[in-house]
């Protein structure tokens, strides 16, 4: 895998431009009006945003900021504005007339596109700041809703195959191999300059070097803060202390921040357009990932929002921004993530020859020659069995009882019942277990029991146990008296009190207290 | 010239920063010389017309100062509460010894020499009479003995928590950082940096206590604590019981290695040289460009250009460099395109690169 990356980088260097890593995109790219681009800036050292730009692709973004990112009340008003746009876009219960339902179609997916992982971390900061805030006055509810949604989006991004939030830099890195160092391709502007600049390698490289000088992170270049903003903020603060903050300072600050935000927003929009209108098609297997994503959104966020306003629907479990503080939930979520991780490749590989080649090199896929076909079933039952031969030199991870899926025929499955390692080859006996009477959609397209397969070469991919892991995630909840109950059903720690500089405080209420329905 | 001297003087004090800079690329002679002679790389970069890109925001500095001032305000009430909650201090602990320089927010100590002297006094008093000692010590300053990092090395430890048990003082170093503690989602690089710095403190404190002959009386705990902020607030978030054993060993080995490397490349006349001469020495020194240079060195663009000119695979990253070894980029591309390998090594490389 590493050498494949090295070879691709060399090809890209030779070509003088990035090359596609795979033949398909492994990420959904929704229509422009369903893709909202969001970019943040914050004051260095602060967690809250100083300004936010948001808007769907193809439309002018709304860009809002405050004169000083340290003034909590001003930032809360800014975030409430942003929350309205975000909650509506994501069709969250209580904040739209058209909330996403439990069984949403693939075409209903809404996405948030962010410039890079630092902006994604800002969602976590919003989660910390607002999900259980006691501030905000009339905006308190919407701020809490923003905190909860941000928290869900941030957490969901650690789930393999997530689809609602797209880190544009990562999406481009997944799609293309760049002729540059990995540390540099973590910069969205740098990536886009390599991809979009016409001409030879030198001109692209020069453009990328230039683009790299402008920061994309929410924290701005220190020189911008030092030379363009510091005096303005100081003057605004001085005026504010005397009750009359100077309007010209406010305008000056806003101009700088708008420019910074607009640049980040435009870069991200460009990344979207490049992927949406580029030559690499979206992998058809992504539809299954979208189904998973809808399910996650419903069970981990939407249903909870519903319960927030209607307790008769059940207790609202609100995850703590830091960790679960809840053993059963943690165990269940772990298994869901493990299940998604195990199953991810299986959804995509059958539609992407490059991904299949990668698996061949890893030994997770292989090509065999069929030597014998038999039906061991009796009466009306059919039990197709194949004896196949694998080149002994080829790497493989096959074990007895491994389950195999024929390449490009997802749904069919065979189990390895015996392995004989001979001098120059490996002989496998396979017993078909799923769709055994239906024709395969690969190779000659015959049924598994058909003798016509003899002499044919068939490619297989190792199957996963994602479904089994998913079932285990549900059983954790009922394991109150099981062997791991001390861990999964243990007592939660005490609530934490966070004191602010003005001696006011927030209480971070743990979720077990909330489930038990005790007053906060 | 005088400005450069001032900058160098300031950097001379920053032993920890110099050490960490060196540790980021210990095989680069220019980096080593810069660390040993306190020649800031951004100044060297400016000298050859490069624009330095690493710097600090005034807001970040102000936030850091404000956070630290808040921690030590009112007998360090806020920090004390957090330390007590996490078991770094017992309930009802008392006393703050503030050794911060006035220029750093302290109230009494006016000079580096005074800070050094008062820190030494504090350690001696603590060894002879630990009862009644202040439980929190802000910014003690120590001079590392044995000439580590020529010609001198000063360290200001952010904070030390003192507990007394059975007539014995137990010292635990703490590192204060303004960045937000987001539980398991905290930036791992920031965590690693904070731990590494706390390890340097622990090692340096041990050296100092040994040099003062107090190692029997004072117990330097192998664990430390990290003080971060709660996201969106100035409240401290303390991470207790951070095992600093290996970070301390790293610091010890690093200081020794730096010393060895410095002996090889530092010239006798360097210590009497003026700043422009030293800057030129840094600029003329051999370099060993790597991907990590991009994260801290303002001379990296120059080294990148040199690597491009030399057809060095490092321009495609450390992974490519490791895979290709001494093979040039052009040759690797020829091999990828099917050129006849000149030897077994090239044949092996070609086979590996051509795998699916």
Interface residues (C-beta under 8 A of the other chain):
Chain A: X2 X3 X4 X5 X6 X7 X9 X10 X11 X13 X14 X43 X44 X45 X46 X47 X48 X121 X124 X125 X128 X129 X154 X179 X180 X181 X182 X183 X184 X209 X213 X219 X220 X221 X222 X223 X225 X226 X229 X230 X233 X321 X322 X323 X357 X358 X360 X361 X498 X499 X500 X501
Chain B: X53 X55 X56 X57 X58 X59 X60 X62 X63 X64 X70 X78 X178 X180 X182 X183 X184 X185 X187 X229 X230 X231 X232 X233 X234 X235 X291 X292 X294 X295 X301 X314 X315 X316 X317 X318 X319 X320 X323 X324 X329 X332 X333 X336 X337 X352 X353 X354 X355 X356
